[in-house]
Amino acid sequence: MNWFVYILKCSDNTYYCWSTNDIEKRLHEHNNLKSWAHYTKIRRPVEIVYKEQFETLSEARKRECEIKKLSRIQKETLIKKKM
């Protein structure tokens, strides 16, 4: 099973980072469910602007933690490099 770390851009231009094994399902959940991630629920719509794929959840979570520690400018640089 593959795991993804992703960054969402929210309607207020903030970023949200998390990991999942089904990125399309999670995007749907962020944009449509009444429960789950409160941060994105109040900042809809959201769009995926960055993703990385990993073989294990452990690798994905490690990378997620690294990304969350980045400044906004560093995240934007990362996003631009992957586009």
SVG drawing of the C-alpha trace seen along z (x, -y; Angstrom):
<svg xmlns="http://www.w3.org/2000/svg" viewBox="-22 -34 34 36">
<polyline fill="none" stroke="black" stroke-width="0.4" points="0.0,0.0 1.3,-3.5 1.1,-6.4 1.0,-10.1 1.9,-13.3 0.0,-16.2 -0.4,-19.9 -3.7,-21.6 -4.2,-25.2 -7.3,-26.5 -9.7,-29.2 -8.0,-31.7 -4.6,-30.9 -3.3,-28.9 -1.7,-25.5 -2.7,-22.2 -0.4,-19.2 -1.3,-15.6 -0.8,-12.0 -3.1,-9.3 -3.3,-6.2 -6.2,-7.4 -5.5,-11.0 -8.7,-11.4 -10.9,-10.2 -9.2,-12.5 -9.7,-15.5 -13.4,-14.7 -13.6,-14.4 -11.9,-17.7 -14.2,-19.5 -17.5,-17.7 -17.7,-16.1 -19.1,-17.8 -16.7,-16.0 -13.0,-15.3 -10.5,-18.1 -12.0,-21.2 -9.2,-23.4 -10.1,-22.6 -13.8,-22.4 -14.0,-26.2 -11.6,-27.1 -13.3,-25.4 -12.8,-24.8 -9.4,-23.3 -7.2,-22.0 -4.1,-19.7 -1.1,-21.7 1.6,-19.2 2.0,-15.5 4.8,-12.9 4.4,-9.2 5.9,-6.7 5.9,-2.9 5.2,-3.0 3.1,-5.0 6.2,-5.6 8.1,-7.2 5.1,-9.4 4.6,-10.5 8.3,-11.4 8.1,-13.5 4.8,-15.1 6.5,-16.2 9.4,-17.7 7.0,-19.7 4.9,-20.9 8.1,-22.5 8.8,-24.5 8.0,-28.2 5.3,-29.4 8.0,-30.5 9.7,-27.2 6.4,-25.4 5.8,-27.6 9.2,-26.9 8.6,-23.1 5.3,-23.4 6.8,-25.3 9.6,-22.8 7.1,-19.9 4.9,-21.6"/>
</svg>
